[in-house]
Amino acid sequence: MPKNCRGGFAKAMNPSASFVAGIHRGNCMLQKLKGLVALGAAWSVMAGCVSVNPSADYGQTGDRVRGAIGDYETYDPAREAELDRRVEEIVADGLSLEEAVQAALLNNPSLRATYASVGMARADVVQSKLLANPVLGLSLQLPEAGGRANLQASLAQSIVELWQIPVRTKAAERAMDEAILRLADEAARLAIEAKMSYCRAVGMDGALAIARENRTLAEKLVDVARARQQAGTVGELDVNLARGTLLTAELDVTQARLDASTARRTLATVLGLTLSAESLILTSGLEESSVGAVDAENVVATALASRLDLQAADRAVSAAASRVEFEYAQVFPEISLGVMLERGERRAQKGRKIIADTLKSSVASGTFTAPDIQSRGERNLETRSEIDAILGPSLSLELPIFDQNQAQIAKARYEFEQAAKTYEALRRSIVQEARQAADSASTARDVSKFYEESLLPQVEKSLELSRATYEAGRTSLVTVLEAQQALLGARRAAVAARQIAAVTAATLERVAGRPMADLLKPTIEPASQASEP
């Protein structure tokens, strides 16, 4: 048998040789797919480098809060255990007004939960900058009668994001700004609420002290009435009147204690504390209101320029405008470019019956003759002349014939109009709210000063005179009781006036969006109104 026929004869007699050759051809195809797999791996590595870190956003939130209420430390989720210890130290040795505000900013659980919204907004920004994952498609189809399978492979990447990502990122960043401003506004409002709750608690403590002092005065009046009864100058009626006043004073103390405890519990809730409210030591009193001659129009201008909720509403308008642009960019929702590889199927060759073919050849030639077998060179030449696989670019385009994204564009425009009108409504309400807050704070300061400087000294002097004349026997007990009731009412009203003055001053800071010291500065230019997209 010729030499070049022995290889083909051996291969035909050994079925495993065909299997090995098939594996070799498969390896060739895998080499052609290597570039596609490497490209997909590169995309995976790039995606793995993406991380979400909102630390800088938390710092920006703190800056916004300090601009609204003053120099306070703000919460940081990465330092939660450290801040918990800090709050315990603040509360342990007594709580001043400023310390109450600081504890609320660090420890209020609702505020802590809101910090997650900034982290979620940062995640949306990171996501908005990412390309969509490439799509790898594989298809393997087996011939009916056996043989080499048809193999199809494709790798495609959407390219619409090349012009969608900038608009999408812009919208996400505006939403990120809005989330920061919303969080800062909530923190600033919480700080003002802590101030108000502290002032109410101190005011209720003052009312409780006045009720106890009034009870002491009532006890002394009972003693005086009994002494005069024993001296024979008054009868049982005066003693009963004095006892009735004492019983009323006891009831007032009971109610005042409940009011004080309730106010302290409200304060503890704002501060996020679980300890007994009665154990809180409040070291600050109701000082005279620091509200000076505040110009209402200056407060209006300051509020329009500084209110965090108004700035957040403005960012919401910008984000809505960016979403309108994004929906316009969605007219062509899907355009993909890629490469496609196809290797055609091949029917399996029938196995040769060497002995039968040899007999046929021998009978035909009249002598022993080997069958015709292709040489290796002939086989290689035939294999090279075949097209084993095809590779080329691919394009996939969704045609906007029926759905041109009109509905989503219209929805985005309605959302923009809603955001713009919401902004304008808030802006207009702030104007009147600022004027009302300035008027209320000034009036509350004047009322508090009137009680302290005019009314209280007058009723105190009246009580002293009536008690002296009663002890001297020149007036009745009713006159003393009336004077004592007048003093009690004036003291309660004075404490309430100081409390209201402190609360309205804090309200003025909240409405203006700036600390009280900034309200005495020259007029601040108001922020510009929201614009069309």
BELDANOR-V305912 format. One record per run of one state. SS is the DSSP state (@ for helix, = for strand, . for the rest). FROM is the first residue (numbers start at 1). TO is the last residue. Records with the same first field share a line. If there is no record, write none. Layout:
# BELDANOR-V305912
SS=FROM-TO / FROM-TO
This chain:
# BELDANOR-V305912
.=1-2 / 14-14 / 49-54 / 70-76 / 93-94 / 96-96 / 108-108 / 129-134 / 142-146 / 149-149 / 159-160 / 232-235 / 272-276 / 280-281 / 283-295 / 307-307 / 330-334 / 344-345 / 348-353 / 366-375 / 386-388 / 398-405 / 472-476 / 513-515 / 520-533
@=3-13 / 15-48 / 55-69 / 77-92 / 97-107 / 109-128 / 161-231 / 236-271 / 277-279 / 296-306 / 308-329 / 354-365 / 376-385 / 406-471 / 477-512 / 516-519
==95-95 / 135-141 / 147-148 / 150-158 / 282-282 / 335-343 / 346-347 / 389-397
